[in-house]
Amino acid sequence: MKVAVMGAGAVGCFYGGMLARAGHEVVLVGRPQHVAAFTERGLRLQAQSFDQTLAVAASTDPAIVAGADLVLFCVKSTDTESAGAQLLPHLAPDTLVLTLQNGTDNADRLRQVIPQPVSAAVVYVATEMAGPGHVRHHGRGELVIEPAARSQQAAEALIAAGVPTEISDNVRGALWFKLILNCAYNALSAITQLPYGRIVQSAGVAEVIAQLVAECRAVADADQVALPGDIDAGVRMIAASMPNQYSSTAQDLARGKLSEIDHLNGFIVRRGQALGVATPVNLAMQTLVKLIESKQAST
């Protein structure tokens, strides 16, 4: 397949790189400093079991996606509609757009912008951009995707490329499961600039995480979301399986960028308000991260 990555950051470069290793043609749409590195040296994919540089095409212009069979849509949740509009003129009618984003509503928002088949995906991976054109993989990599036209073909390609992939009829529940994990850790990691393993060793953190999760579950219940699996076990596994990982929110703040906090803890706050569920601890996390963003913007 021809595979395009819209938003070639850590997540997009990891999955795009894995597909490039498997022999697919991969093109990347990203920021200028990364595009320059991709063009000059290729994409360096530093995984746990290999360190490989891959030849890829890259551009800051979304026109490079023309002819793609599959688009990995990896932009920040705040940019979903604008990035979708940029893609629209260059997509074939049957191109599958797979949303690899935080939050629960990106696929629905994207469907309002483009008529192509859109499939939501739940992403469980620890990655970071270690430098221009260089993605470092710290662990995991599973995807759970919803049924859509060509999603079976995409899943088969990903599995063959070494990416554990499952098609599920309850992706909404899986997205909420992932959202709750993000709400438990992302803001705490961002505010403290500490990795997950360090956070959970601090006094009082277990109680704060428990309160965050309880509020999220109450909102999910009120929204009639069928959560799959054991949330408490999932929360424990994050710190155990990725102790050295900093949240994407922490990475954004460390680079002076706006975060996705309004689509994480902020989403829980908004849904709670709409459904009559109190979410004071999630509101505190959202407010503290927004204060840090405001401070950085004014300096």
LINSULHU-V926496 format. One record per residue. N is the residue number from 1. RES is the residue in one letter. SS is DSSP state (h for helix, s for strand, l for the rest). PHI is phi in radians with two decimals (999 if undefined). PSI is psi in degrees with one decimal (none if undefined). Layout:
n: (N | N)
res: (RES | RES)
ss: (SS | SS)
phi: (PHI | PHI)
psi: (PSI | PSI)
This chain:
n: (1 | 2 | 3 | 4 | 5 | 6 | 7 | 8 | 9 | 10 | 11 | 12 | 13 | 14 | 15 | 16 | 17 | 18 | 19 | 20 | 21 | 22 | 23 | 24 | 25 | 26 | 27 | 28 | 29 | 30 | 31 | 32 | 33 | 34 | 35 | 36 | 37 | 38 | 39 | 40 | 41 | 42 | 43 | 44 | 45 | 46 | 47 | 48 | 49 | 50 | 51 | 52 | 53 | 54 | 55 | 56 | 57 | 58 | 59 | 60 | 61 | 62 | 63 | 64 | 65 | 66 | 67 | 68 | 69 | 70 | 71 | 72 | 73 | 74 | 75 | 76 | 77 | 78 | 79 | 80 | 81 | 82 | 83 | 84 | 85 | 86 | 87 | 88 | 89 | 90 | 91 | 92 | 93 | 94 | 95 | 96 | 97 | 98 | 99 | 100 | 101 | 102 | 103 | 104 | 105 | 106 | 107 | 108 | 109 | 110 | 111 | 112 | 113 | 114 | 115 | 116 | 117 | 118 | 119 | 120 | 121 | 122 | 123 | 124 | 125 | 126 | 127 | 128 | 129 | 130 | 131 | 132 | 133 | 134 | 135 | 136 | 137 | 138 | 139 | 140 | 141 | 142 | 143 | 144 | 145 | 146 | 147 | 148 | 149 | 150 | 151 | 152 | 153 | 154 | 155 | 156 | 157 | 158 | 159 | 160 | 161 | 162 | 163 | 164 | 165 | 166 | 167 | 168 | 169 | 170 | 171 | 172 | 173 | 174 | 175 | 176 | 177 | 178 | 179 | 180 | 181 | 182 | 183 | 184 | 185 | 186 | 187 | 188 | 189 | 190 | 191 | 192 | 193 | 194 | 195 | 196 | 197 | 198 | 199 | 200 | 201 | 202 | 203 | 204 | 205 | 206 | 207 | 208 | 209 | 210 | 211 | 212 | 213 | 214 | 215 | 216 | 217 | 218 | 219 | 220 | 221 | 222 | 223 | 224 | 225 | 226 | 227 | 228 | 229 | 230 | 231 | 232 | 233 | 234 | 235 | 236 | 237 | 238 | 239 | 240 | 241 | 242 | 243 | 244 | 245 | 246 | 247 | 248 | 249 | 250 | 251 | 252 | 253 | 254 | 255 | 256 | 257 | 258 | 259 | 260 | 261 | 262 | 263 | 264 | 265 | 266 | 267 | 268 | 269 | 270 | 271 | 272 | 273 | 274 | 275 | 276 | 277 | 278 | 279 | 280 | 281 | 282 | 283 | 284 | 285 | 286 | 287 | 288 | 289 | 290 | 291 | 292 | 293 | 294 | 295 | 296 | 297 | 298 | 299)
res: (M | K | V | A | V | M | G | A | G | A | V | G | C | F | Y | G | G | M | L | A | R | A | G | H | E | V | V | L | V | G | R | P | Q | H | V | A | A | F | T | E | R | G | L | R | L | Q | A | Q | S | F | D | Q | T | L | A | V | A | A | S | T | D | P | A | I | V | A | G | A | D | L | V | L | F | C | V | K | S | T | D | T | E | S | A | G | A | Q | L | L | P | H | L | A | P | D | T | L | V | L | T | L | Q | N | G | T | D | N | A | D | R | L | R | Q | V | I | P | Q | P | V | S | A | A | V | V | Y | V | A | T | E | M | A | G | P | G | H | V | R | H | H | G | R | G | E | L | V | I | E | P | A | A | R | S | Q | Q | A | A | E | A | L | I | A | A | G | V | P | T | E | I | S | D | N | V | R | G | A | L | W | F | K | L | I | L | N | C | A | Y | N | A | L | S | A | I | T | Q | L | P | Y | G | R | I | V | Q | S | A | G | V | A | E | V | I | A | Q | L | V | A | E | C | R | A | V | A | D | A | D | Q | V | A | L | P | G | D | I | D | A | G | V | R | M | I | A | A | S | M | P | N | Q | Y | S | S | T | A | Q | D | L | A | R | G | K | L | S | E | I | D | H | L | N | G | F | I | V | R | R | G | Q | A | L | G | V | A | T | P | V | N | L | A | M | Q | T | L | V | K | L | I | E | S | K | Q | A | S | T)
ss: (l | s | s | s | s | s | l | l | l | h | h | h | h | h | h | h | h | h | h | h | h | l | l | l | s | s | s | s | s | l | l | h | h | h | h | h | h | h | h | h | h | l | s | s | s | s | l | l | l | l | s | s | s | s | l | l | s | s | s | l | l | h | h | h | h | l | l | l | l | s | s | s | s | l | l | l | h | h | h | h | h | h | h | h | h | h | h | h | l | l | l | l | l | l | l | s | s | s | s | l | l | l | l | l | l | h | h | h | h | h | h | l | l | l | l | l | l | s | s | s | s | s | s | s | s | s | s | s | s | s | s | l | l | s | s | s | s | s | s | s | s | s | s | s | s | s | l | l | l | l | h | h | h | h | h | h | h | h | h | h | l | l | l | l | s | s | s | s | l | l | h | h | h | h | h | h | h | h | h | h | h | h | h | h | h | h | h | h | h | h | h | h | l | l | l | h | h | h | h | l | l | l | l | l | h | h | h | h | h | h | h | h | h | h | h | h | h | h | h | h | h | h | l | l | l | l | l | l | l | l | h | h | h | h | h | h | h | h | h | h | h | l | l | l | l | l | l | h | h | h | h | h | h | h | l | l | l | l | l | l | h | h | h | l | h | h | h | h | h | h | h | h | h | h | h | l | l | l | l | h | h | h | h | h | h | h | h | h | h | h | h | h | h | h | h | h | h | l | l)
phi: (999 | -1.61 | -2.06 | -1.96 | -1.98 | -1.70 | 1.70 | -1.46 | -1.74 | -1.10 | -1.19 | -1.08 | -1.21 | -1.12 | -1.24 | -1.09 | -1.11 | -1.09 | -1.23 | -1.12 | -1.03 | -1.46 | 1.80 | -1.40 | -1.35 | -2.13 | -2.13 | -2.11 | -1.92 | -2.66 | -1.32 | -0.94 | -1.16 | -1.32 | -1.03 | -1.07 | -1.20 | -1.02 | -1.22 | -1.39 | -2.13 | 1.65 | -1.61 | -1.56 | -1.90 | -1.77 | -1.74 | -1.27 | -2.01 | -2.79 | -2.45 | -2.35 | -1.86 | -2.05 | -1.38 | -2.42 | -1.59 | -2.61 | -2.79 | -1.49 | -1.69 | -1.07 | -1.04 | -1.14 | -1.36 | -0.92 | 1.52 | -1.24 | -1.44 | -2.43 | -2.02 | -1.58 | -1.66 | -2.19 | -1.33 | -1.11 | -1.00 | -1.15 | -1.89 | -1.00 | -1.16 | -1.16 | -1.19 | -1.07 | -1.13 | -1.18 | -1.27 | -0.81 | -1.16 | -1.93 | -1.67 | -1.28 | -1.01 | -1.87 | -1.12 | -1.53 | -1.90 | -1.82 | -1.53 | -1.87 | -2.30 | -1.28 | 1.71 | -1.94 | -2.07 | -1.12 | -1.09 | -1.10 | -1.15 | -1.18 | -1.11 | -1.33 | -1.88 | -2.17 | -1.54 | -1.15 | -1.07 | -2.11 | -2.16 | -1.33 | -2.31 | -1.75 | -1.97 | -2.12 | -2.64 | -1.96 | -2.48 | -2.69 | -1.49 | -1.47 | 2.94 | -0.99 | 1.28 | -2.22 | -1.83 | -1.98 | -1.74 | -1.77 | 2.87 | 0.99 | 2.61 | -1.22 | -2.20 | -2.14 | -2.15 | -1.60 | -1.09 | -2.86 | -0.99 | 1.30 | -1.19 | -1.13 | -1.08 | -1.12 | -1.08 | -1.09 | -1.14 | -1.15 | -1.07 | -1.10 | -1.51 | 1.63 | -1.84 | -1.07 | -2.37 | -2.27 | -1.68 | -2.31 | -1.44 | -2.09 | -1.17 | -1.02 | -1.10 | -1.17 | -1.12 | -1.15 | -0.99 | -1.12 | -1.03 | -1.13 | -1.06 | -1.11 | -1.14 | -1.22 | -2.05 | -1.03 | -1.16 | -1.06 | -1.15 | -1.21 | -1.15 | -1.59 | 0.95 | -2.15 | -1.35 | -0.99 | -1.09 | -1.25 | -1.02 | -1.25 | -1.45 | -1.53 | -1.07 | 1.54 | -1.17 | -1.01 | -1.20 | -1.11 | -1.07 | -1.06 | -1.21 | -1.02 | -1.14 | -1.07 | -1.12 | -1.07 | -1.11 | -1.11 | -1.17 | -1.05 | -1.06 | -1.14 | -1.57 | 1.02 | -1.59 | -1.56 | -1.36 | -1.52 | 1.37 | -1.76 | -1.05 | -1.06 | -1.15 | -1.10 | -1.10 | -1.11 | -1.17 | -1.00 | -1.19 | -1.27 | -1.56 | -2.35 | -1.13 | -1.71 | -1.48 | -1.64 | -1.13 | -1.06 | -1.14 | -1.10 | -1.13 | -1.08 | -1.13 | -1.10 | -1.67 | 1.30 | -1.73 | -1.20 | -1.71 | -1.72 | -1.03 | -1.18 | -1.76 | -1.99 | -1.02 | -1.12 | -1.14 | -1.06 | -1.08 | -1.14 | -1.17 | -1.08 | -1.07 | -1.18 | -1.80 | 1.33 | -1.97 | -1.29 | -2.38 | -1.15 | -1.30 | -1.11 | -1.10 | -1.10 | -1.10 | -1.04 | -1.12 | -1.14 | -1.14 | -1.13 | -1.09 | -1.11 | -1.05 | -1.11 | -1.09 | -1.15 | -1.20 | -1.64 | -1.88)
psi: (157.5 | 124.0 | 129.1 | 143.3 | 116.5 | 106.9 | 70.1 | 70.6 | -152.3 | -46.1 | -49.8 | -39.2 | -34.4 | -54.1 | -37.7 | -40.9 | -41.1 | -39.7 | -35.7 | -39.7 | -32.1 | 0.7 | 2.5 | 151.1 | 121.6 | 130.5 | 143.1 | 134.0 | 117.5 | -169.3 | 154.8 | -41.9 | -34.4 | -41.5 | -41.8 | -41.2 | -42.9 | -42.7 | -40.1 | -42.6 | -14.2 | 178.8 | 118.1 | 116.8 | 104.9 | 98.3 | -177.4 | -26.5 | -0.6 | 163.3 | 106.1 | 143.1 | 128.4 | 139.8 | 121.8 | 155.5 | 146.6 | 151.5 | 158.1 | -8.2 | 120.5 | -12.1 | -20.6 | -17.2 | -7.6 | 132.2 | 1.7 | 138.6 | -30.7 | 133.1 | 124.4 | 110.6 | 105.3 | 23.8 | 165.4 | 150.4 | -31.0 | -18.5 | 10.9 | -53.7 | -43.6 | -40.0 | -37.7 | -41.6 | -35.5 | -34.4 | -36.7 | -47.2 | -13.6 | 3.0 | 139.4 | 158.2 | -30.7 | 13.6 | 130.4 | 128.7 | 116.1 | 116.7 | 112.8 | 71.1 | 157.9 | 156.0 | 172.9 | -13.0 | 10.6 | -40.9 | -43.5 | -41.0 | -39.2 | -34.9 | -21.4 | -12.2 | -37.7 | 146.8 | -9.1 | 158.0 | 131.4 | 131.8 | 125.2 | 146.5 | 143.4 | 128.1 | 125.8 | 90.2 | 147.1 | 111.5 | 164.7 | 153.9 | 110.2 | -5.6 | 174.9 | 122.9 | 11.4 | 111.0 | 134.1 | 127.7 | 124.4 | -19.0 | 163.1 | -159.2 | 8.9 | 149.7 | 141.1 | 120.6 | 154.6 | 153.3 | 138.7 | 169.1 | 127.2 | 3.1 | -31.1 | -42.3 | -42.9 | -42.8 | -43.2 | -40.8 | -41.7 | -43.5 | -44.9 | -25.3 | 1.9 | 16.2 | 113.3 | 120.4 | 135.9 | 137.9 | 129.3 | 143.4 | -6.5 | 50.4 | -30.7 | -47.5 | -39.7 | -37.4 | -40.1 | -39.3 | -49.3 | -39.6 | -42.4 | -40.2 | -43.0 | -41.7 | -30.2 | -35.7 | -34.1 | -49.7 | -40.5 | -42.4 | -37.9 | -44.6 | -40.1 | -17.3 | 46.0 | 151.8 | 166.3 | -43.0 | -36.9 | -38.8 | -48.3 | -10.7 | -9.7 | 144.6 | 135.8 | -17.2 | -40.5 | -39.5 | -40.5 | -45.6 | -41.6 | -39.6 | -40.5 | -47.4 | -41.1 | -41.3 | -43.9 | -43.6 | -39.4 | -40.3 | -43.1 | -43.9 | -44.2 | -28.0 | 5.3 | 43.3 | 129.6 | 99.2 | 127.5 | 143.7 | -172.5 | 104.8 | -45.3 | -41.2 | -39.0 | -40.7 | -44.2 | -37.8 | -30.0 | -52.8 | -34.4 | -38.4 | -21.8 | 58.5 | -25.7 | 5.1 | 133.5 | 142.9 | 158.7 | -33.1 | -41.4 | -41.2 | -39.4 | -48.5 | -36.9 | -27.5 | 4.1 | 21.5 | 156.1 | 142.6 | -179.1 | 22.6 | -30.9 | -19.8 | 2.2 | -101.5 | -34.7 | -34.2 | -42.3 | -41.3 | -46.5 | -43.8 | -36.5 | -43.4 | -41.8 | -30.9 | 1.3 | 31.0 | 125.9 | 135.9 | 57.5 | -34.1 | -39.2 | -38.2 | -39.7 | -43.1 | -45.7 | -45.4 | -42.1 | -42.3 | -40.8 | -36.1 | -41.8 | -42.6 | -43.7 | -41.4 | -43.3 | -36.8 | -24.5 | -3.1 | none)
